[in-house]
Amino acid sequence: MEYINFVLLIVMLLLCYLEISKLKKQVAQQQKQLDELCTRTGEGSLASGYISDMIKSEVLALKNAGKDVEAVKELRGSIPLCLC
């Protein structure tokens, strides 16, 4: 009896994992679509990967000064960047 419960638990966990993976892919696809709409409508500053000119110049200045780690920290702190 315990074996059956264990197998059912494993199957349920697998199904939950698959559903969560599917939902994550769907959210990523929707974010891409929103970003594309923002770009096409001329509102690129609303896109998730938008980097303002001020941040670009700060990051480039840090990189050119040889402070690559600080540049990455500045960039990651300024935008919602996922390294997934």
Gaussian input, Z-matrix of N, CA and C with variables (Angstrom, degrees):
# hf/3-21g

backbone

0 1
 N
 C     1     B1
 C     2     B2     1     A1
 N     3     B3     2     A2     1     D1
 C     4     B4     3     A3     2     D2
 C     5     B5     4     A4     3     D3
 N     6     B6     5     A5     4     D4
 C     7     B7     6     A6     5     D5
 C     8     B8     7     A7     6     D6
 N     9     B9     8     A8     7     D7
 C    10    B10     9     A9     8     D8
 C    11    B11    10    A10     9     D9
 N    12    B12    11    A11    10    D10
 C    13    B13    12    A12    11    D11
 C    14    B14    13    A13    12    D12
 N    15    B15    14    A14    13    D13
 C    16    B16    15    A15    14    D14
 C    17    B17    16    A16    15    D15
 N    18    B18    17    A17    16    D16
 C    19    B19    18    A18    17    D17
 C    20    B20    19    A19    18    D18
 N    21    B21    20    A20    19    D19
 C    22    B22    21    A21    20    D20
 C    23    B23    22    A22    21    D21
 N    24    B24    23    A23    22    D22
 C    25    B25    24    A24    23    D23
 C    26    B26    25    A25    24    D24
 N    27    B27    26    A26    25    D25
 C    28    B28    27    A27    26    D26
 C    29    B29    28    A28    27    D27
 N    30    B30    29    A29    28    D28
 C    31    B31    30    A30    29    D29
 C    32    B32    31    A31    30    D30
 N    33    B33    32    A32    31    D31
 C    34    B34    33    A33    32    D32
 C    35    B35    34    A34    33    D33
 N    36    B36    35    A35    34    D34
 C    37    B37    36    A36    35    D35
 C    38    B38    37    A37    36    D36
 N    39    B39    38    A38    37    D37
 C    40    B40    39    A39    38    D38
 C    41    B41    40    A40    39    D39
 N    42    B42    41    A41    40    D40
 C    43    B43    42    A42    41    D41
 C    44    B44    43    A43    42    D42
 N    45    B45    44    A44    43    D43
 C    46    B46    45    A45    44    D44
 C    47    B47    46    A46    45    D45
 N    48    B48    47    A47    46    D46
 C    49    B49    48    A48    47    D47
 C    50    B50    49    A49    48    D48
 N    51    B51    50    A50    49    D49
 C    52    B52    51    A51    50    D50
 C    53    B53    52    A52    51    D51
 N    54    B54    53    A53    52    D52
 C    55    B55    54    A54    53    D53
 C    56    B56    55    A55    54    D54
 N    57    B57    56    A56    55    D55
 C    58    B58    57    A57    56    D56
 C    59    B59    58    A58    57    D57
 N    60    B60    59    A59    58    D58
 C    61    B61    60    A60    59    D59
 C    62    B62    61    A61    60    D60
 N    63    B63    62    A62    61    D61
 C    64    B64    63    A63    62    D62
 C    65    B65    64    A64    63    D63
 N    66    B66    65    A65    64    D64
 C    67    B67    66    A66    65    D65
 C    68    B68    67    A67    66    D66
 N    69    B69    68    A68    67    D67
 C    70    B70    69    A69    68    D68
 C    71    B71    70    A70    69    D69
 N    72    B72    71    A71    70    D70
 C    73    B73    72    A72    71    D71
 C    74    B74    73    A73    72    D72
 N    75    B75    74    A74    73    D73
 C    76    B76    75    A75    74    D74
 C    77    B77    76    A76    75    D75
 N    78    B78    77    A77    76    D76
 C    79    B79    78    A78    77    D77
 C    80    B80    79    A79    78    D78
 N    81    B81    80    A80    79    D79
 C    82    B82    81    A81    80    D80
 C    83    B83    82    A82    81    D81
 N    84    B84    83    A83    82    D82
 C    85    B85    84    A84    83    D83
 C    86    B86    85    A85    84    D84
 N    87    B87    86    A86    85    D85
 C    88    B88    87    A87    86    D86
 C    89    B89    88    A88    87    D87
 N    90    B90    89    A89    88    D88
 C    91    B91    90    A90    89    D89
 C    92    B92    91    A91    90    D90
 N    93    B93    92    A92    91    D91
 C    94    B94    93    A93    92    D92
 C    95    B95    94    A94    93    D93
 N    96    B96    95    A95    94    D94
 C    97    B97    96    A96    95    D95
 C    98    B98    97    A97    96    D96
 N    99    B99    98    A98    97    D97
 C   100   B100    99    A99    98    D98
 C   101   B101   100   A100    99    D99
 N   102   B102   101   A101   100   D100
 C   103   B103   102   A102   101   D101
 C   104   B104   103   A103   102   D102
 N   105   B105   104   A104   103   D103
 C   106   B106   105   A105   104   D104
 C   107   B107   106   A106   105   D105
 N   108   B108   107   A107   106   D106
 C   109   B109   108   A108   107   D107
 C   110   B110   109   A109   108   D108
 N   111   B111   110   A110   109   D109
 C   112   B112   111   A111   110   D110
 C   113   B113   112   A112   111   D111
 N   114   B114   113   A113   112   D112
 C   115   B115   114   A114   113   D113
 C   116   B116   115   A115   114   D114
 N   117   B117   116   A116   115   D115
 C   118   B118   117   A117   116   D116
 C   119   B119   118   A118   117   D117
 N   120   B120   119   A119   118   D118
 C   121   B121   120   A120   119   D119
 C   122   B122   121   A121   120   D120
 N   123   B123   122   A122   121   D121
 C   124   B124   123   A123   122   D122
 C   125   B125   124   A124   123   D123
 N   126   B126   125   A125   124   D124
 C   127   B127   126   A126   125   D125
 C   128   B128   127   A127   126   D126
 N   129   B129   128   A128   127   D127
 C   130   B130   129   A129   128   D128
 C   131   B131   130   A130   129   D129
 N   132   B132   131   A131   130   D130
 C   133   B133   132   A132   131   D131
 C   134   B134   133   A133   132   D132
 N   135   B135   134   A134   133   D133
 C   136   B136   135   A135   134   D134
 C   137   B137   136   A136   135   D135
 N   138   B138   137   A137   136   D136
 C   139   B139   138   A138   137   D137
 C   140   B140   139   A139   138   D138
 N   141   B141   140   A140   139   D139
 C   142   B142   141   A141   140   D140
 C   143   B143   142   A142   141   D141
 N   144   B144   143   A143   142   D142
 C   145   B145   144   A144   143   D143
 C   146   B146   145   A145   144   D144
 N   147   B147   146   A146   145   D145
 C   148   B148   147   A147   146   D146
 C   149   B149   148   A148   147   D147
 N   150   B150   149   A149   148   D148
 C   151   B151   150   A150   149   D149
 C   152   B152   151   A151   150   D150
 N   153   B153   152   A152   151   D151
 C   154   B154   153   A153   152   D152
 C   155   B155   154   A154   153   D153
 N   156   B156   155   A155   154   D154
 C   157   B157   156   A156   155   D155
 C   158   B158   157   A157   156   D156
 N   159   B159   158   A158   157   D157
 C   160   B160   159   A159   158   D158
 C   161   B161   160   A160   159   D159
 N   162   B162   161   A161   160   D160
 C   163   B163   162   A162   161   D161
 C   164   B164   163   A163   162   D162
 N   165   B165   164   A164   163   D163
 C   166   B166   165   A165   164   D164
 C   167   B167   166   A166   165   D165
 N   168   B168   167   A167   166   D166
 C   169   B169   168   A168   167   D167
 C   170   B170   169   A169   168   D168
 N   171   B171   170   A170   169   D169
 C   172   B172   171   A171   170   D170
 C   173   B173   172   A172   171   D171
 N   174   B174   173   A173   172   D172
 C   175   B175   174   A174   173   D173
 C   176   B176   175   A175   174   D174
 N   177   B177   176   A176   175   D175
 C   178   B178   177   A177   176   D176
 C   179   B179   178   A178   177   D177
 N   180   B180   179   A179   178   D178
 C   181   B181   180   A180   179   D179
 C   182   B182   181   A181   180   D180
 N   183   B183   182   A182   181   D181
 C   184   B184   183   A183   182   D182
 C   185   B185   184   A184   183   D183
 N   186   B186   185   A185   184   D184
 C   187   B187   186   A186   185   D185
 C   188   B188   187   A187   186   D186
 N   189   B189   188   A188   187   D187
 C   190   B190   189   A189   188   D188
 C   191   B191   190   A190   189   D189
 N   192   B192   191   A191   190   D190
 C   193   B193   192   A192   191   D191
 C   194   B194   193   A193   192   D192
 N   195   B195   194   A194   193   D193
 C   196   B196   195   A195   194   D194
 C   197   B197   196   A196   195   D195
 N   198   B198   197   A197   196   D196
 C   199   B199   198   A198   197   D197
 C   200   B200   199   A199   198   D198
 N   201   B201   200   A200   199   D199
 C   202   B202   201   A201   200   D200
 C   203   B203   202   A202   201   D201
 N   204   B204   203   A203   202   D202
 C   205   B205   204   A204   203   D203
 C   206   B206   205   A205   204   D204
 N   207   B207   206   A206   205   D205
 C   208   B208   207   A207   206   D206
 C   209   B209   208   A208   207   D207
 N   210   B210   209   A209   208   D208
 C   211   B211   210   A210   209   D209
 C   212   B212   211   A211   210   D210
 N   213   B213   212   A212   211   D211
 C   214   B214   213   A213   212   D212
 C   215   B215   214   A214   213   D213
 N   216   B216   215   A215   214   D214
 C   217   B217   216   A216   215   D215
 C   218   B218   217   A217   216   D216
 N   219   B219   218   A218   217   D217
 C   220   B220   219   A219   218   D218
 C   221   B221   220   A220   219   D219
 N   222   B222   221   A221   220   D220
 C   223   B223   222   A222   221   D221
 C   224   B224   223   A223   222   D222
 N   225   B225   224   A224   223   D223
 C   226   B226   225   A225   224   D224
 C   227   B227   226   A226   225   D225
 N   228   B228   227   A227   226   D226
 C   229   B229   228   A228   227   D227
 C   230   B230   229   A229   228   D228
 N   231   B231   230   A230   229   D229
 C   232   B232   231   A231   230   D230
 C   233   B233   232   A232   231   D231
 N   234   B234   233   A233   232   D232
 C   235   B235   234   A234   233   D233
 C   236   B236   235   A235   234   D234
 N   237   B237   236   A236   235   D235
 C   238   B238   237   A237   236   D236
 C   239   B239   238   A238   237   D237
 N   240   B240   239   A239   238   D238
 C   241   B241   240   A240   239   D239
 C   242   B242   241   A241   240   D240
 N   243   B243   242   A242   241   D241
 C   244   B244   243   A243   242   D242
 C   245   B245   244   A244   243   D243
 N   246   B246   245   A245   244   D244
 C   247   B247   246   A246   245   D245
 C   248   B248   247   A247   246   D246
 N   249   B249   248   A248   247   D247
 C   250   B250   249   A249   248   D248
 C   251   B251   250   A250   249   D249

   B1=1.4489
   B2=1.5305
   B3=1.3112
   B4=1.4568
   B5=1.5280
   B6=1.3154
   B7=1.4608
   B8=1.5252
   B9=1.3125
   B10=1.4626
   B11=1.5372
   B12=1.3253
   B13=1.4658
   B14=1.5263
   B15=1.3122
   B16=1.4559
   B17=1.5299
   B18=1.3069
   B19=1.4645
   B20=1.5285
   B21=1.3269
   B22=1.4608
   B23=1.5306
   B24=1.3015
   B25=1.4545
   B26=1.5286
   B27=1.3102
   B28=1.4643
   B29=1.5271
   B30=1.3142
   B31=1.4666
   B32=1.5292
   B33=1.3313
   B34=1.4616
   B35=1.5238
   B36=1.3239
   B37=1.4614
   B38=1.5224
   B39=1.3057
   B40=1.4599
   B41=1.5222
   B42=1.3209
   B43=1.4622
   B44=1.5268
   B45=1.3181
   B46=1.4703
   B47=1.5272
   B48=1.3189
   B49=1.4631
   B50=1.5243
   B51=1.3220
   B52=1.4663
   B53=1.5217
   B54=1.3205
   B55=1.4672
   B56=1.5242
   B57=1.3065
   B58=1.4585
   B59=1.5262
   B60=1.3161
   B61=1.4676
   B62=1.5232
   B63=1.3145
   B64=1.4644
   B65=1.5323
   B66=1.3201
   B67=1.4616
   B68=1.5299
   B69=1.3323
   B70=1.4652
   B71=1.5207
   B72=1.3195
   B73=1.4640
   B74=1.5237
   B75=1.3223
   B76=1.4559
   B77=1.5292
   B78=1.3117
   B79=1.4669
   B80=1.5266
   B81=1.3237
   B82=1.4683
   B83=1.5259
   B84=1.3255
   B85=1.4609
   B86=1.5309
   B87=1.3220
   B88=1.4615
   B89=1.5258
   B90=1.3334
   B91=1.4638
   B92=1.5200
   B93=1.3198
   B94=1.4652
   B95=1.5242
   B96=1.3377
   B97=1.4604
   B98=1.5296
   B99=1.3292
   B100=1.4628
   B101=1.5255
   B102=1.3230
   B103=1.4594
   B104=1.5262
   B105=1.3080
   B106=1.4626
   B107=1.5253
   B108=1.3358
   B109=1.4624
   B110=1.5187
   B111=1.3149
   B112=1.4675
   B113=1.5156
   B114=1.3124
   B115=1.4619
   B116=1.5243
   B117=1.3234
   B118=1.4677
   B119=1.5175
   B120=1.3226
   B121=1.4610
   B122=1.5228
   B123=1.3227
   B124=1.4523
   B125=1.5207
   B126=1.2955
   B127=1.4663
   B128=1.5288
   B129=1.3062
   B130=1.4633
   B131=1.5143
   B132=1.3342
   B133=1.4655
   B134=1.5209
   B135=1.3254
   B136=1.4663
   B137=1.5237
   B138=1.3237
   B139=1.4658
   B140=1.5244
   B141=1.3173
   B142=1.4699
   B143=1.5265
   B144=1.2979
   B145=1.4583
   B146=1.5181
   B147=1.3210
   B148=1.4659
   B149=1.5276
   B150=1.3122
   B151=1.4590
   B152=1.5256
   B153=1.3225
   B154=1.4678
   B155=1.5350
   B156=1.3239
   B157=1.4643
   B158=1.5253
   B159=1.3296
   B160=1.4531
   B161=1.5327
   B162=1.3308
   B163=1.4687
   B164=1.5251
   B165=1.3305
   B166=1.4635
   B167=1.5196
   B168=1.3352
   B169=1.4608
   B170=1.5300
   B171=1.3373
   B172=1.4640
   B173=1.5289
   B174=1.3251
   B175=1.4650
   B176=1.5256
   B177=1.3139
   B178=1.4649
   B179=1.5275
   B180=1.3262
   B181=1.4637
   B182=1.5281
   B183=1.3173
   B184=1.4637
   B185=1.5282
   B186=1.3246
   B187=1.4721
   B188=1.5255
   B189=1.3205
   B190=1.4666
   B191=1.5211
   B192=1.3326
   B193=1.4661
   B194=1.5243
   B195=1.3324
   B196=1.4651
   B197=1.5176
   B198=1.3063
   B199=1.4630
   B200=1.5311
   B201=1.3343
   B202=1.4541
   B203=1.5222
   B204=1.3173
   B205=1.4693
   B206=1.5289
   B207=1.3198
   B208=1.4532
   B209=1.5312
   B210=1.3327
   B211=1.4649
   B212=1.5255
   B213=1.3231
   B214=1.4659
   B215=1.5250
   B216=1.3287
   B217=1.4644
   B218=1.5267
   B219=1.3142
   B220=1.4652
   B221=1.5240
   B222=1.3142
   B223=1.4647
   B224=1.5125
   B225=1.3216
   B226=1.4677
   B227=1.5242
   B228=1.3293
   B229=1.4496
   B230=1.5195
   B231=1.3167
   B232=1.4619
   B233=1.5089
   B234=1.3161
   B235=1.4618
   B236=1.5223
   B237=1.3169
   B238=1.4657
   B239=1.5181
   B240=1.3121
   B241=1.4549
   B242=1.5071
   B243=1.3068
   B244=1.4669
   B245=1.5132
   B246=1.3233
   B247=1.4619
   B248=1.5212
   B249=1.3223
   B250=1.4611
   B251=1.5082
   A1=111.12
   A2=116.31
   A3=119.55
   A4=111.04
   A5=116.18
   A6=120.67
   A7=110.36
   A8=116.82
   A9=121.30
   A10=109.94
   A11=116.99
   A12=120.41
   A13=111.27
   A14=116.29
   A15=120.94
   A16=110.71
   A17=117.86
   A18=122.59
   A19=109.62
   A20=117.40
   A21=120.77
   A22=111.31
   A23=116.70
   A24=120.99
   A25=111.06
   A26=116.79
   A27=121.59
   A28=110.43
   A29=117.27
   A30=121.46
   A31=110.27
   A32=116.54
   A33=120.21
   A34=111.24
   A35=117.07
   A36=120.35
   A37=111.38
   A38=116.85
   A39=121.04
   A40=110.94
   A41=116.61
   A42=120.05
   A43=111.06
   A44=117.27
   A45=120.86
   A46=110.58
   A47=116.85
   A48=120.74
   A49=110.90
   A50=117.03
   A51=120.70
   A52=111.10
   A53=116.97
   A54=120.45
   A55=111.15
   A56=117.58
   A57=121.26
   A58=110.34
   A59=116.84
   A60=120.10
   A61=110.97
   A62=116.02
   A63=120.53
   A64=110.43
   A65=117.04
   A66=120.82
   A67=111.67
   A68=117.36
   A69=120.40
   A70=111.02
   A71=116.82
   A72=120.22
   A73=110.89
   A74=116.09
   A75=120.74
   A76=111.00
   A77=117.61
   A78=121.34
   A79=110.46
   A80=116.92
   A81=120.38
   A82=110.61
   A83=116.80
   A84=120.73
   A85=110.64
   A86=116.99
   A87=120.00
   A88=111.44
   A89=116.80
   A90=119.77
   A91=110.44
   A92=117.37
   A93=120.37
   A94=110.65
   A95=115.88
   A96=119.56
   A97=110.99
   A98=117.12
   A99=120.29
   A100=111.35
   A101=116.40
   A102=120.13
   A103=110.93
   A104=116.56
   A105=120.94
   A106=110.48
   A107=117.16
   A108=120.51
   A109=111.41
   A110=116.95
   A111=120.49
   A112=110.58
   A113=116.39
   A114=120.79
   A115=111.00
   A116=116.89
   A117=120.55
   A118=113.35
   A119=117.21
   A120=119.92
   A121=112.48
   A122=116.28
   A123=119.81
   A124=113.96
   A125=116.92
   A126=121.83
   A127=109.64
   A128=116.77
   A129=121.83
   A130=113.41
   A131=116.59
   A132=119.40
   A133=111.93
   A134=118.17
   A135=121.63
   A136=112.78
   A137=117.17
   A138=121.14
   A139=109.78
   A140=115.74
   A141=120.29
   A142=112.49
   A143=118.46
   A144=120.97
   A145=114.04
   A146=117.88
   A147=121.61
   A148=110.31
   A149=115.11
   A150=121.74
   A151=107.05
   A152=116.40
   A153=120.07
   A154=109.74
   A155=114.90
   A156=120.62
   A157=111.36
   A158=117.23
   A159=121.13
   A160=110.44
   A161=116.34
   A162=120.28
   A163=110.17
   A164=116.53
   A165=119.65
   A166=111.14
   A167=115.71
   A168=118.66
   A169=111.27
   A170=117.52
   A171=120.39
   A172=111.01
   A173=116.28
   A174=120.63
   A175=110.46
   A176=116.93
   A177=119.57
   A178=111.58
   A179=116.75
   A180=119.78
   A181=110.61
   A182=116.60
   A183=120.16
   A184=111.01
   A185=116.04
   A186=119.92
   A187=110.94
   A188=116.44
   A189=120.21
   A190=112.02
   A191=116.61
   A192=120.83
   A193=111.24
   A194=116.85
   A195=120.71
   A196=113.43
   A197=117.49
   A198=121.86
   A199=109.36
   A200=115.01
   A201=120.48
   A202=112.36
   A203=117.55
   A204=120.93
   A205=110.10
   A206=116.89
   A207=120.90
   A208=110.82
   A209=116.18
   A210=120.11
   A211=110.91
   A212=116.39
   A213=120.52
   A214=110.00
   A215=117.17
   A216=120.40
   A217=110.82
   A218=116.69
   A219=121.21
   A220=110.61
   A221=115.77
   A222=120.42
   A223=111.15
   A224=117.19
   A225=120.89
   A226=111.60
   A227=117.54
   A228=120.23
   A229=112.94
   A230=116.92
   A231=121.25
   A232=114.25
   A233=117.12
   A234=119.97
   A235=109.74
   A236=117.21
   A237=121.01
   A238=110.48
   A239=116.21
   A240=122.07
   A241=110.27
   A242=116.02
   A243=120.76
   A244=108.94
   A245=116.07
   A246=120.75
   A247=111.30
   A248=115.62
   A249=120.45
   A250=111.51
   D1=-41.54
   D2=179.34
   D3=-65.30
   D4=-33.71
   D5=179.40
   D6=-62.61
   D7=-42.20
   D8=179.99
   D9=-64.98
   D10=-43.10
   D11=178.24
   D12=-62.26
   D13=-40.11
   D14=179.06
   D15=-64.38
   D16=-44.27
   D17=179.40
   D18=-64.21
   D19=-42.70
   D20=178.26
   D21=-62.75
   D22=-40.23
   D23=177.53
   D24=-62.31
   D25=-45.02
   D26=178.80
   D27=-62.09
   D28=-42.49
   D29=179.70
   D30=-64.55
   D31=-42.73
   D32=178.93
   D33=-64.09
   D34=-41.70
   D35=177.95
   D36=-64.12
   D37=-39.62
   D38=177.84
   D39=-64.00
   D40=-43.34
   D41=178.89
   D42=-64.69
   D43=-39.68
   D44=177.06
   D45=-63.50
   D46=-43.86
   D47=178.84
   D48=-60.78
   D49=-43.91
   D50=179.86
   D51=-63.98
   D52=-40.78
   D53=179.36
   D54=-66.01
   D55=-42.15
   D56=178.69
   D57=-64.38
   D58=-40.96
   D59=177.86
   D60=-62.10
   D61=-41.90
   D62=179.20
   D63=-63.96
   D64=-41.81
   D65=179.60
   D66=-66.60
   D67=-37.79
   D68=177.11
   D69=-63.08
   D70=-41.57
   D71=177.87
   D72=-64.06
   D73=-39.39
   D74=179.51
   D75=-64.97
   D76=-42.51
   D77=178.12
   D78=-63.60
   D79=-42.05
   D80=178.96
   D81=-62.49
   D82=-41.06
   D83=179.12
   D84=-65.81
   D85=-40.97
   D86=178.13
   D87=-64.93
   D88=-36.95
   D89=177.75
   D90=-65.12
   D91=-39.16
   D92=176.83
   D93=-62.79
   D94=-41.11
   D95=179.50
   D96=-65.39
   D97=-41.83
   D98=177.88
   D99=-63.30
   D100=-41.61
   D101=178.03
   D102=-62.38
   D103=-40.97
   D104=178.87
   D105=-64.79
   D106=-41.90
   D107=177.31
   D108=-63.71
   D109=-40.80
   D110=177.80
   D111=-60.81
   D112=-43.75
   D113=-179.16
   D114=-66.28
   D115=-44.43
   D116=-177.35
   D117=-69.06
   D118=-28.56
   D119=-179.13
   D120=-90.05
   D121=2.56
   D122=178.39
   D123=83.92
   D124=11.96
   D125=179.25
   D126=-110.88
   D127=50.34
   D128=-177.30
   D129=-60.22
   D130=-22.41
   D131=179.51
   D132=-69.77
   D133=-13.89
   D134=177.65
   D135=-88.96
   D136=-9.91
   D137=-179.11
   D138=-69.05
   D139=152.53
   D140=-174.70
   D141=-68.12
   D142=-28.73
   D143=-178.15
   D144=-97.13
   D145=14.40
   D146=-176.89
   D147=-70.03
   D148=134.95
   D149=176.55
   D150=-123.61
   D151=121.76
   D152=-177.77
   D153=-68.32
   D154=160.29
   D155=-179.89
   D156=-62.99
   D157=-35.09
   D158=-179.87
   D159=-64.74
   D160=-45.18
   D161=179.55
   D162=-66.70
   D163=-39.76
   D164=177.65
   D165=-57.84
   D166=-45.62
   D167=-177.60
   D168=-66.97
   D169=-38.28
   D170=178.03
   D171=-64.48
   D172=-44.62
   D173=-179.04
   D174=-65.86
   D175=-42.82
   D176=178.89
   D177=-64.55
   D178=-37.63
   D179=178.06
   D180=-64.25
   D181=-42.53
   D182=177.61
   D183=-63.78
   D184=-43.54
   D185=-179.50
   D186=-63.96
   D187=-43.82
   D188=179.95
   D189=-66.68
   D190=-24.84
   D191=177.76
   D192=-83.75
   D193=1.53
   D194=178.74
   D195=84.11
   D196=12.64
   D197=-179.91
   D198=-102.64
   D199=67.93
   D200=-175.90
   D201=-64.57
   D202=-41.05
   D203=-177.97
   D204=-64.25
   D205=-43.98
   D206=178.66
   D207=-64.17
   D208=-36.82
   D209=178.58
   D210=-63.39
   D211=-43.18
   D212=179.09
   D213=-65.64
   D214=-41.79
   D215=178.50
   D216=-61.46
   D217=-42.85
   D218=178.99
   D219=-62.26
   D220=-44.02
   D221=-179.14
   D222=-65.65
   D223=-46.91
   D224=-178.84
   D225=-66.30
   D226=-30.81
   D227=178.88
   D228=-76.87
   D229=-18.92
   D230=-175.18
   D231=-93.94
   D232=-28.51
   D233=-177.17
   D234=-130.12
   D235=155.26
   D236=177.19
   D237=-78.90
   D238=77.32
   D239=-176.00
   D240=-97.64
   D241=127.73
   D242=178.26
   D243=-106.63
   D244=131.20
   D245=179.35
   D246=-98.42
   D247=24.47
   D248=-177.98
   D249=-69.96

